[in-house]
Amino acid sequence: MAMNTIHEQLKARRKALGLRQEDMLLKAGMARQQYQRLEAGGNPRLDTLELVAKGLKMEVMLIPQEKLQAVRNLLNSATNALTGTETPSSSDTDNPWEGLLEDES
């Protein structure tokens, strides 16, 4: 099941790390109430989101829409490899970064 919102991803990551909302004060310098509002659907500023991501050992990334499916396939492939489940075909795991920073000359 794919997670659709940043809020769900933050909550899932916090739980995967065995952290409580109260722990975010030490991890991200954010009070429990502030972090709780964020997980509940708050609209964080980018610097707040980066701070929380760092506390949860995550990265905030902007992915071009045309590369999004390739990135998802790559992440699914890596997850499948770690869990020992079936991996998608090689055409699904093409390099999503290929050509992203091409020299225009």
Secondary structure, 3 states (H helix, E strand, C coil): CCCCCHHHHHHHHHHHCCCCHHHHHHHHCCCHHHHHHHHCCCCCCHHHHHHHHHHCCCCCCCCCHHHHHHHHHHHHHHHHHHHCCCCCCHHHHCCCCCCCCCCCC
